[in-house]
Amino acid sequence: MLIQSTRFGQIEIAESELIRFPHGIPGFPSEQAFVFLPYQPDSPFSFLQSAADPDLTFVIVEPFAFFQDYTFELDEGIVSELKLTEDNPPRIFNVVRIPEKTDEMTANLLAPIVVNWKTRCAIQIVLEKSVYTVRHRVFPQGLPTDRSDTKGGK
């Protein structure tokens, strides 16, 4: 299938490769299918491009590259709905906000995106009673001079 994107042009992708959000995303309930586009190989940053809206793209990050102590419990209902197991753990992403000054980039740790990579099914949850907020600085010490820091991973 072909997806139109104002940021990436025309994207060809198999329908089975779409990331599906059966409940939509908070604030975008009708947006239920996205293309996952890595920023660069080995980078913790990626894009989620809406399959329906050419103008809607989220920058996301694998949080453990920058927030090694990031942790939360998944509700059993989410685990069941996404069909997660020890052999099929979730991939976790967080939406990133990139202001004009890139070193002030923040990640929304309060509302992680939980993905079953095998089924391509995802849910964005809002953590309850959490110490996390919607704006955690990704680079609290400023941008790294050695960009190998940004390749990260768990």
The 8 nearest C-alpha neighbors of each residue, nearest first, counted from 0:
[[1, 12, 11, 13, 14, 2, 10, 50],
 [2, 0, 11, 10, 12, 9, 3, 13],
 [3, 1, 10, 50, 9, 11, 4, 0],
 [4, 2, 9, 53, 8, 10, 1, 5],
 [5, 3, 53, 8, 7, 6, 9, 54],
 [4, 6, 53, 54, 8, 7, 3, 9],
 [5, 7, 4, 8, 54, 53, 56, 48],
 [8, 6, 4, 5, 9, 10, 3, 48],
 [9, 7, 4, 5, 3, 6, 10, 2],
 [8, 10, 3, 2, 4, 7, 1, 11],
 [11, 9, 2, 1, 3, 12, 8, 7],
 [10, 12, 1, 0, 2, 9, 13, 3],
 [13, 11, 0, 14, 10, 1, 16, 2],
 [12, 14, 15, 16, 0, 11, 17, 1],
 [13, 15, 16, 17, 12, 0, 18, 1],
 [14, 16, 13, 17, 119, 12, 18, 118],
 [17, 15, 14, 13, 18, 12, 119, 34],
 [18, 16, 34, 33, 14, 15, 32, 19],
 [17, 19, 119, 33, 32, 120, 34, 16],
 [20, 18, 32, 120, 31, 121, 21, 17],
 [19, 21, 31, 23, 121, 22, 122, 120],
 [22, 20, 23, 31, 19, 121, 122, 120],
 [23, 21, 20, 28, 24, 31, 122, 29],
 [24, 22, 28, 31, 20, 30, 29, 21],
 [23, 25, 27, 28, 26, 123, 22, 30],
 [26, 24, 27, 28, 23, 123, 124, 22],
 [25, 27, 28, 24, 23, 29, 30, 123],
 [26, 28, 24, 25, 30, 29, 23, 31],
 [29, 27, 23, 24, 30, 26, 25, 22],
 [28, 30, 23, 27, 31, 24, 22, 26],
 [31, 29, 23, 27, 28, 32, 24, 49],
 [30, 32, 20, 23, 19, 21, 29, 33],
 [33, 31, 19, 50, 18, 17, 30, 49],
 [34, 32, 49, 50, 18, 48, 17, 47],
 [33, 35, 48, 17, 47, 18, 36, 49],
 [34, 36, 47, 46, 33, 37, 48, 18],
 [35, 37, 46, 45, 34, 47, 38, 48],
 [38, 36, 45, 39, 46, 44, 35, 40],
 [37, 39, 45, 44, 36, 42, 46, 40],
 [40, 38, 42, 37, 41, 44, 45, 43],
 [39, 41, 42, 37, 38, 150, 43, 44],
 [42, 40, 150, 39, 43, 151, 152, 37],
 [43, 41, 150, 44, 39, 40, 38, 149],
 [42, 44, 61, 60, 150, 151, 152, 64],
 [45, 43, 60, 42, 38, 59, 37, 61],
 [46, 44, 37, 38, 59, 36, 58, 60],
 [45, 47, 58, 36, 57, 59, 35, 48],
 [46, 48, 35, 57, 56, 34, 33, 36],
 [49, 47, 56, 34, 33, 46, 55, 50],
 [48, 50, 33, 51, 52, 55, 56, 32],
 [49, 51, 33, 32, 2, 52, 48, 34],
 [50, 52, 49, 53, 30, 32, 2, 3],
 [51, 53, 49, 54, 55, 50, 4, 3],
 [54, 52, 4, 3, 5, 55, 51, 49],
 [53, 55, 52, 5, 4, 56, 6, 49],
 [56, 54, 52, 49, 53, 48, 57, 4],
 [57, 55, 48, 47, 49, 54, 46, 58],
 [58, 56, 47, 46, 59, 48, 94, 55],
 [57, 59, 46, 95, 94, 45, 47, 56],
 [60, 58, 94, 93, 45, 95, 44, 46],
 [61, 59, 44, 92, 93, 43, 62, 45],
 [60, 62, 92, 43, 63, 91, 64, 93],
 [63, 61, 64, 66, 60, 65, 92, 93],
 [62, 64, 67, 66, 65, 153, 61, 152],
 [63, 65, 151, 152, 62, 153, 66, 61],
 [66, 64, 63, 62, 67, 137, 151, 138],
 [67, 65, 63, 69, 68, 62, 64, 137],
 [66, 68, 63, 69, 65, 64, 62, 153],
 [69, 67, 66, 70, 63, 65, 62, 71],
 [70, 68, 66, 67, 63, 71, 62, 108],
 [69, 71, 68, 72, 67, 66, 63, 108],
 [70, 72, 73, 69, 126, 129, 74, 111],
 [73, 71, 74, 70, 126, 75, 78, 127],
 [72, 74, 75, 77, 71, 78, 76, 126],
 [73, 75, 76, 77, 72, 78, 79, 71],
 [74, 76, 78, 77, 79, 73, 80, 72],
 [77, 75, 79, 74, 78, 80, 73, 81],
 [78, 76, 80, 79, 74, 75, 81, 73],
 [79, 77, 75, 83, 81, 76, 80, 82],
 [78, 80, 82, 76, 77, 81, 75, 83],
 [81, 79, 77, 82, 78, 76, 83, 75],
 [80, 82, 78, 79, 83, 77, 115, 120],
 [83, 81, 79, 80, 78, 84, 115, 87],
 [82, 84, 78, 87, 81, 88, 89, 79],
 [85, 83, 87, 86, 88, 82, 78, 89],
 [84, 86, 87, 88, 83, 89, 82, 78],
 [87, 85, 84, 88, 83, 89, 82, 117],
 [86, 88, 84, 85, 83, 89, 115, 117],
 [89, 87, 85, 84, 83, 86, 90, 115],
 [90, 88, 115, 114, 113, 91, 83, 87],
 [89, 91, 114, 113, 115, 116, 92, 88],
 [90, 92, 113, 112, 89, 61, 114, 111],
 [93, 91, 61, 112, 60, 111, 59, 62],
 [94, 92, 111, 59, 60, 107, 112, 106],
 [93, 95, 59, 107, 106, 58, 60, 57],
 [96, 94, 106, 59, 58, 105, 107, 93],
 [95, 97, 105, 104, 106, 98, 94, 58],
 [96, 98, 104, 101, 95, 99, 105, 103],
 [99, 97, 100, 101, 104, 96, 103, 102],
 [98, 100, 101, 97, 103, 102, 104, 96],
 [101, 99, 98, 102, 103, 104, 97, 142],
 [100, 102, 103, 104, 99, 98, 97, 142],
 [101, 103, 142, 141, 104, 100, 138, 139],
 [104, 102, 101, 100, 105, 136, 98, 138],
 [105, 103, 97, 101, 102, 96, 137, 136],
 [106, 104, 136, 135, 134, 137, 96, 95],
 [107, 105, 95, 135, 134, 94, 108, 93],
 [106, 108, 133, 134, 109, 94, 93, 110],
 [109, 107, 110, 131, 133, 106, 132, 111],
 [110, 108, 132, 131, 133, 107, 126, 125],
 [109, 111, 125, 124, 108, 107, 126, 123],
 [112, 110, 93, 123, 92, 124, 108, 113],
 [111, 113, 123, 92, 91, 122, 93, 114],
 [112, 114, 91, 122, 121, 90, 89, 123],
 [115, 113, 121, 90, 89, 116, 120, 91],
 [114, 116, 89, 120, 119, 117, 118, 81],
 [115, 117, 119, 114, 118, 90, 89, 120],
 [116, 118, 115, 119, 87, 120, 114, 89],
 [117, 119, 120, 115, 116, 81, 18, 114],
 [120, 118, 18, 116, 115, 117, 19, 121],
 [119, 121, 19, 118, 115, 18, 114, 20],
 [122, 120, 114, 20, 113, 19, 115, 119],
 [121, 123, 113, 20, 112, 124, 114, 120],
 [124, 122, 112, 111, 113, 24, 110, 121],
 [123, 125, 110, 111, 122, 126, 112, 113],
 [126, 124, 110, 109, 127, 123, 111, 25],
 [125, 127, 109, 129, 110, 124, 128, 71],
 [126, 128, 129, 125, 109, 130, 124, 131],
 [129, 127, 126, 130, 131, 125, 109, 71],
 [128, 130, 131, 127, 126, 109, 132, 71],
 [129, 131, 132, 128, 109, 127, 126, 108],
 [132, 130, 109, 129, 108, 133, 135, 107],
 [133, 131, 109, 134, 108, 107, 135, 130],
 [132, 134, 107, 109, 108, 135, 106, 131],
 [135, 133, 105, 107, 106, 132, 136, 108],
 [134, 136, 105, 106, 137, 107, 133, 132],
 [135, 137, 105, 139, 138, 104, 134, 103],
 [136, 138, 105, 104, 139, 135, 106, 65],
 [137, 139, 141, 140, 136, 142, 102, 104],
 [140, 138, 136, 141, 137, 103, 102, 142],
 [141, 139, 138, 142, 143, 102, 137, 136],
 [142, 140, 138, 102, 139, 143, 103, 137],
 [141, 143, 102, 138, 144, 140, 101, 139],
 [144, 142, 145, 146, 141, 148, 138, 149],
 [143, 145, 146, 142, 148, 147, 141, 149],
 [146, 144, 143, 147, 148, 149, 142, 150],
 [145, 147, 148, 149, 143, 144, 150, 142],
 [146, 148, 149, 145, 150, 151, 143, 144],
 [149, 147, 146, 150, 151, 145, 143, 64],
 [150, 148, 147, 151, 146, 42, 43, 64],
 [149, 151, 42, 147, 41, 148, 43, 152],
 [152, 150, 64, 149, 43, 148, 42, 153],
 [153, 151, 64, 43, 63, 150, 61, 41],
 [152, 63, 64, 151, 67, 61, 62, 43]]
